[in-house]
Amino acid sequence: MVPGVVITLVATFFIVRRWFHSRIDRQPHQAKQLELRLWKQTAKRLRGGTDEEQLVLQQLHEHIKALEEEIAAGPGDDNQVKQIDIGELEQKYGIRDKTLFINSSIVLGGVIFMFILESIVELHLSLAWIAIIGSIMHLLVAGVKDIDTVLEHVEWGTLMFFAALFILMHSLERMNLIAFIGEQLSNLIETVPEGGDARLAAAVTLIIWVSGIASAFIDNIPFTTAMVPVIVALSERVNLPIEPLVW
């Protein structure tokens, strides 16, 4: 097993190096160009309806102009390694509102605790409801009164993407595609003799490869959710321990 893992790692390194060579070897100012593009996108989203938004928009345009001038000036000393001052980073990105930080930590800890408790005790609350209640409590402790401003910063595109993924996975499950994948895996594993750990090794290898290939096209969270019953049925059908199959 170890030689196979080593060969796979070496092959993956050269493949990634070959395909993503231009992204790995970054040119000077490439990070600043990415930052400039992000700030321009942010400036387009601002409406400038209020005086505060107009002030932020003006400062943002000044920062964009400074970045454009810096990029146009050339690489300069970007290729030189710069020392990082930890004290400067702490001062720049320090916690400015300790009360809000403590309250947010308490809310986050409570949500995580409820997630864990829900898996142990039947609370008649889904994970979604726990998350929604936690977000409402966080808005209350943060003193947010303008909900419209908060909703404007929600990444609705990302939420719709994940919602569509879960709908797709449920559709594939209703079409018995997930069950078909599990059945084909079971048939392949049953062809391996039962003596020793050969069948278990074959099952683990097949599950890893199938999961890796499927995760390239399907998000890992809905795929994992759909594969849990498949792994349980596979363990019962071919009489294999479920612990290594799950891991």
C-alpha positions as CSV (number, residue, x, y, z in Angstrom):
1,M,0.0,0.0,0.0
2,V,2.8,2.4,0.8
3,P,4.5,2.2,-2.6
4,G,1.1,2.9,-4.3
5,V,0.6,6.0,-2.1
6,V,4.1,7.2,-2.9
7,I,3.6,6.7,-6.6
8,T,0.2,8.5,-6.5
9,L,1.7,11.5,-4.6
10,V,4.6,11.8,-7.1
11,A,2.3,11.5,-10.1
12,T,-0.1,14.0,-8.7
13,F,2.7,16.5,-8.0
14,F,3.9,16.5,-11.6
15,I,0.3,16.6,-13.0
16,V,-0.6,19.6,-10.8
17,R,2.7,21.2,-11.6
18,R,2.1,20.8,-15.3
19,W,-1.5,22.0,-15.4
20,F,-1.3,24.8,-12.9
21,H,2.3,26.0,-13.6
22,S,1.1,29.5,-14.4
23,R,-0.8,29.8,-11.2
24,I,1.9,28.3,-9.0
25,D,4.7,30.5,-10.3
26,R,3.1,33.9,-9.7
27,Q,4.4,36.9,-11.5
28,P,5.1,40.2,-9.7
29,H,2.0,42.2,-8.8
30,Q,-0.3,39.3,-9.5
31,A,-1.6,39.4,-6.0
32,K,-2.1,43.2,-6.2
33,Q,-4.0,42.7,-9.5
34,L,-6.3,40.3,-7.8
35,E,-6.8,42.7,-4.9
36,L,-7.5,45.5,-7.4
37,R,-10.1,43.3,-9.2
38,L,-11.8,42.5,-5.9
39,W,-11.9,46.2,-4.8
40,K,-13.4,47.1,-8.2
41,Q,-16.2,44.5,-7.8
42,T,-16.9,45.8,-4.3
43,A,-17.1,49.4,-5.6
44,K,-19.7,48.3,-8.2
45,R,-21.9,46.8,-5.4
46,L,-22.0,50.0,-3.3
47,R,-24.9,52.1,-4.2
48,G,-23.8,55.4,-2.5
49,G,-27.3,56.2,-1.4
50,T,-26.3,57.6,2.0
51,D,-23.6,60.0,3.1
52,E,-21.7,57.2,4.8
53,E,-21.8,55.0,1.7
54,Q,-20.6,57.9,-0.5
55,L,-17.7,58.5,1.9
56,V,-16.7,54.8,1.8
57,L,-17.1,54.8,-2.0
58,Q,-14.8,57.8,-2.3
59,Q,-12.1,56.3,-0.1
60,L,-12.5,53.0,-2.1
61,H,-11.9,54.8,-5.4
62,E,-8.8,56.5,-4.0
63,H,-7.4,53.2,-2.8
64,I,-8.2,51.7,-6.3
65,K,-6.4,54.6,-8.0
66,A,-3.3,54.1,-5.7
67,L,-3.2,50.4,-6.5
68,E,-3.4,51.1,-10.2
69,E,-0.5,53.6,-9.9
70,E,1.5,51.1,-7.9
71,I,1.0,48.3,-10.5
72,A,1.8,50.6,-13.3
73,A,5.0,51.7,-11.6
74,G,6.5,48.2,-12.1
75,P,7.6,45.4,-9.8
76,G,10.0,47.4,-7.7
77,D,11.1,45.5,-4.6
78,D,8.3,42.9,-4.7
79,N,10.7,40.1,-5.5
80,Q,12.6,40.7,-2.3
81,V,11.5,38.9,0.8
82,K,10.0,41.3,3.3
83,Q,10.1,40.7,7.1
84,I,6.7,40.6,8.8
85,D,6.3,42.6,11.9
86,I,3.9,40.6,14.2
87,G,3.3,43.7,16.4
88,E,2.2,45.7,13.4
89,L,-0.2,42.9,12.3
90,E,-1.6,42.7,15.8
91,Q,-2.1,46.5,15.9
92,K,-3.7,46.5,12.5
93,Y,-6.0,43.5,12.9
94,G,-6.5,43.5,16.6
95,I,-9.8,43.0,18.4
96,R,-11.3,46.4,18.7
97,D,-14.6,45.5,20.4
98,K,-13.9,42.9,23.1
99,T,-17.5,42.9,24.3
100,L,-18.7,41.9,20.9
101,F,-16.0,39.4,20.6
102,I,-16.9,37.7,23.9
103,N,-20.6,37.7,23.0
104,S,-20.0,36.3,19.5
105,S,-17.7,33.6,21.0
106,I,-20.5,32.6,23.4
107,V,-23.1,32.4,20.7
108,L,-20.7,30.4,18.4
109,G,-19.9,28.0,21.3
110,G,-23.5,27.6,22.0
111,V,-24.3,26.7,18.4
112,I,-21.5,24.2,18.2
113,F,-22.6,22.7,21.5
114,M,-26.2,22.4,20.2
115,F,-24.8,20.7,17.0
116,I,-23.1,18.1,19.2
117,L,-26.0,17.7,21.5
118,E,-28.5,17.2,18.7
119,S,-26.5,14.2,17.5
120,I,-26.7,12.6,21.0
121,V,-30.1,13.7,22.3
122,E,-33.2,14.0,20.2
123,L,-34.0,17.7,20.4
124,H,-36.6,17.9,17.6
125,L,-34.5,20.6,16.0
126,S,-32.7,20.3,12.8
127,L,-29.2,21.6,12.2
128,A,-30.7,24.3,10.0
129,W,-32.9,25.6,12.8
130,I,-30.0,25.6,15.2
131,A,-28.0,27.7,12.8
132,I,-30.8,30.1,12.2
133,I,-31.5,30.6,15.9
134,G,-27.7,31.2,16.4
135,S,-27.6,33.8,13.6
136,I,-30.6,35.6,15.1
137,M,-29.0,35.6,18.6
138,H,-25.8,36.9,17.1
139,L,-27.7,39.8,15.4
140,L,-29.3,40.6,18.8
141,V,-26.0,40.6,20.8
142,A,-24.3,42.6,18.0
143,G,-26.9,45.3,18.2
144,V,-27.7,45.2,14.4
145,K,-30.8,47.2,13.7
146,D,-30.6,47.6,9.9
147,I,-31.4,44.1,8.6
148,D,-31.4,45.3,5.0
149,T,-27.7,46.2,5.2
150,V,-26.9,42.7,6.5
151,L,-28.9,41.0,3.8
152,E,-27.1,43.0,1.1
153,H,-23.8,41.4,2.2
154,V,-25.2,37.8,2.1
155,E,-23.6,35.7,-0.7
156,W,-26.9,34.6,-2.2
157,G,-25.2,33.1,-5.2
158,T,-23.2,30.8,-2.9
159,L,-26.4,29.8,-1.0
160,M,-28.2,29.1,-4.2
161,F,-25.3,27.0,-5.4
162,F,-25.3,24.7,-2.4
163,A,-29.1,24.5,-2.4
164,A,-29.0,23.4,-6.1
165,L,-26.3,20.9,-5.2
166,F,-28.5,19.3,-2.5
167,I,-31.5,19.3,-4.9
168,L,-29.3,17.6,-7.5
169,M,-28.1,14.9,-5.0
170,H,-31.7,14.2,-3.9
171,S,-32.8,13.9,-7.5
172,L,-29.9,11.4,-8.2
173,E,-31.0,9.5,-5.1
174,R,-34.6,9.3,-6.3
175,M,-33.3,8.1,-9.7
176,N,-31.6,5.3,-7.8
177,L,-28.2,6.4,-9.2
178,I,-26.6,6.3,-5.7
179,A,-28.0,2.8,-5.2
180,F,-26.7,1.8,-8.6
181,I,-23.2,3.0,-7.6
182,G,-23.4,1.1,-4.4
183,E,-24.5,-2.1,-6.2
184,Q,-21.7,-1.9,-8.7
185,L,-19.2,-1.4,-5.9
186,S,-20.6,-4.4,-4.1
187,N,-20.3,-6.5,-7.2
188,L,-16.7,-5.5,-7.7
189,I,-15.8,-6.2,-4.1
190,E,-17.5,-9.6,-4.1
191,T,-15.1,-10.7,-7.0
192,V,-12.2,-10.4,-4.5
193,P,-11.6,-13.6,-2.5
194,E,-12.6,-13.5,1.1
195,G,-9.3,-14.8,2.5
196,G,-7.2,-12.4,4.6
197,D,-7.7,-8.7,4.3
198,A,-7.7,-8.6,0.5
199,R,-11.5,-7.9,0.2
200,L,-11.3,-5.1,2.8
201,A,-8.3,-3.5,1.1
202,A,-10.1,-3.6,-2.2
203,A,-13.3,-2.1,-0.7
204,V,-11.4,0.8,0.9
205,T,-9.4,1.4,-2.3
206,L,-12.6,1.4,-4.5
207,I,-14.5,3.7,-2.1
208,I,-11.6,6.2,-2.0
209,W,-11.2,6.3,-5.8
210,V,-15.0,6.5,-6.4
211,S,-15.3,9.3,-3.8
212,G,-12.3,11.2,-5.2
213,I,-13.6,11.1,-8.8
214,A,-17.2,11.9,-7.7
215,S,-16.0,14.8,-5.5
216,A,-14.5,16.4,-8.6
217,F,-18.0,16.9,-10.0
218,I,-20.2,16.9,-6.9
219,D,-19.7,18.8,-3.7
220,N,-18.2,16.7,-0.9
221,I,-20.9,17.5,1.7
222,P,-24.0,16.3,-0.3
223,F,-22.0,13.4,-1.7
224,T,-21.0,12.3,1.8
225,T,-24.6,12.5,3.0
226,A,-25.7,10.4,0.1
227,M,-22.9,7.8,0.5
228,V,-23.6,7.1,4.1
229,P,-26.5,4.6,3.5
230,V,-24.5,3.2,0.6
231,I,-21.6,2.4,2.9
232,V,-23.9,0.9,5.5
233,A,-25.6,-1.4,3.0
234,L,-22.3,-2.3,1.4
235,S,-20.9,-3.3,4.8
236,E,-23.9,-5.6,5.5
237,R,-23.9,-7.1,2.0
238,V,-20.3,-8.1,1.7
239,N,-19.9,-8.7,5.5
240,L,-17.1,-6.2,6.1
241,P,-16.4,-4.0,9.2
242,I,-17.9,-0.6,8.8
243,E,-15.3,1.4,10.6
244,P,-12.5,1.3,8.0
245,L,-15.1,1.8,5.2
246,V,-16.3,4.9,6.8
247,W,-12.9,6.4,7.4
